[in-house]
Amino acid sequence: MEGDTWQRSRLIPTSGIGGQEEKERRATSAFLAVLGAVKEFGRAVLQPLGAPAGTIDTYCEVTFAMDDGRKLRTDGVVTARRGNKTWTLLVEVKTGAVELTQQQVESYLEIVRDRKFDGLLTISNQIVHTVNQHPIRVDGKRFGRMPLYHLSWVRILTIAQMVKEHQGVSDPDQAWILGELIRYLEFEGSGAVMFDDMGAHWPTIREAVRHQTLRAADEGVRETTVRWDQLIQYICLRLASRLGREVRPLLTRREIENPESRINAIVHDLTQDGTLSAAVRIPDTIGPLQIRANIRTMMAEVSVDVEAPDLKRPAARVNWLVRQLRNAPAGTRIDAAFLWARETTSELLSAVSEDPKKLLAGNSRPPSSFRLATSKALGTKRKSGKGSFITDLSSLVDNFYRDVVQDLKPWSQPAPQLPPEEGVPAGSAAVLEGTERLEAELSPRSP
């Protein structure tokens, strides 16, 4: 039909986007308009920033006259009103590869301080762990107590997807409006770029690691480690948008309070061992996902640790695990650690499925824990796409979670069993109680 080739009209058009300034204006206007129009989305974005639940109003390109004669224009202002209280937030936006600058951020913090506003929110493609962390280090003496928040575009997109697909929007028209924002942010030309580049120094760093010549002071080392940290956060956000649950990197309290300490630890591992590693926590899973990329060999491994069940027979413990791995690839590696022993064993799932005793390797002690792992060769390209480091690592994590982790359940002690009713044969399975019954089911049967 003729209409099949016509371009559908959109609330937020993607056609005709010009240069960098046009991208920033359009992205700012679209985000702020939907923030005020869709109450569930506005609440999800603003609540972590301290906003009260109330009426949200948004404004674009607001100019403030300073006492020294300067006129400062912010990209936007957000207010949330509840009763007699009005909460006010300044907004500064960057798109594409443009990054925030210290001078600009501090000038807007002056407005917050002088007007006694409730904070400054910056938005860019720079990714941080939490809204309270910021990619720019401001003058602590002048602005240390000023509320400063940051959201990456990919986090905003994730929040929008979680609200629409998982939390739900009560009003159908508002749900459609939120869908239009999602569609716009996903458009390649919007300037709301996903994480797609390990940085200009990636090829040099990779070669230096391979030849074991990399040093912490070398050019590009810190930038590369920051990119790795952002990649892990990007992987978490991608998972969160599809699972509808918050997925976060697993950080120590020190790393949360001082993000620089995490970067220092990544730099140490990269220069000493040639590895990049991280841990990711997904709610209600059996344990954190451990991610480790060996840059010397360009191999990556994703693993999860599983506590062994409290069953007496060693083979029953192995069978309990194998039963949960019906959808796991045959090449999944299983490592077993044993009570009161330093030695571990390792076998592929394909071998353990045929004979669980292979994992025991003649060990009479019961396994205390298992580690499930999958490895994959990584591409070397710095940018995302086929044969790239980013794409290959992301797919490895996704597949490991889907095929291995999401079906795993922790061991729980069986409920106590009532004695059999009178007349049931004493030798039947009904007289087996609790754990003994389960062990009988899981123990290998003689051919």
C-alpha positions, 0 to 999 in steps of 0.5 A: 500500500502507498501509506507503507512508505510514509513516515509516521508523525512522532511526538518527538521527531527524529528527523531534521536533527542538526548540530550538537546544540540542536541535539542538546536542546531537543534531548533536554526538551524531550526529557523534561517534558516527559518528566513532567507529563508521566508521573511514574517516570517523574517520580522514579527519576526525582525521588532518589534526588530528594524530590517530594511526591507532588506536582512536577513542572519543568522549564527549558533554557532559564537565565539567571542574573548574578550579583556580579553582573554575569548572566548564566543560562541553564539548560533546564529547571525542575520544580516539585510542589507539595503543599506549601513546599517547592523543591527546585533543581537546576539541570545541565545537559550534554549529548554525544561525546561532549563532556561536562567541565569543572568551570561550567558545573561550578558556575551552576552550583553558584546559582544553587547556593545563591538562590538556595535551590535544592541541587544541580543535576547534570546529564551526559553520556558519562556513566557513574555508579550512583546519582550522588557520584559525579564525573567532575571533581568540584572545589570542595571548599566552595561547593562541598555541601552543595547537592550535586547529582548526575545521570547518564543518558543510558541510566535515564533510558533504563529508568524509562524502560523499567517504568514502562515495561515492568512497573507500569504506567496507569494512564494509557496516554502517558504510557504512549508518551513515555514510549515516544521518549524511549524511542527517541533516546534509542535513536542513534542520532539523538546524542544519547549514546550507549557505551560503545567505545573503550577509548582511543588508548585501547589498542596501545594499552592492549599491546602493552599488556600483552608484552608486559610493559604497561606501567601505572603512569603510562598515558591512557591507563587511567582512562582505560580503567575508567572505561572498564568501570563504565562498561560494567555499569553499562552491562548492569543497566542493560540487564536492569532494563530487561529484568525490571530489577536494579542490577548494580556492580558489587562495591565495597563501602570504601569504593562507594565513598571514594570511587577513586579507590576502585579505579586505583584497584583496577589500575593495579590489576591491569598493570600487574596481572593484565586483567580487568575484573568486576562483580555484579549483583542481580537481586534474588540470584544465587550469588554475584556474577564474577567477571574477569577479562584477561587482556594478555590472552583476550579471554573472558570468564564469567562465574558464580559460586554456589554453596553445596547442599547439606546432603551426606552423600558427596554424589548427591550434592553433585546431582543436586547441582546438575539437576539445575543445569538442564539449560546450561551449555555442555561446556560450562565448567564446574569446580568443586571445593571440599571440606577440610581440603585445599585441593579442588577438582574441575570438570565440564558439565558434559562429563559430570552429567554422564558420571557425577563421580568424575567431579569427586575424583575419588575424594571421599569428602563431600563438596562444600561449594561449587563454581560454575564458569563459562569462558569466551575469546574476546574481539579486540576492536575498541568500539562496539560491534561484531568482533569488539571487546564490548559486544563480546563481553556483554553477550558473554554475561547475558548468555551466562545469566540466561543459561546458567544463573537464572535457574539456580536455586539455593539449597533449602532443608526439606520440610519435616515429614509425617510418619506413613499412615497405617498400612503403608508397607514399611519398605516403601519410599514413604518411610524415607523422611526429609533429607534421606528421601531426597538423597535417595532420589539424587544418589546415582542408580546402579545400571 
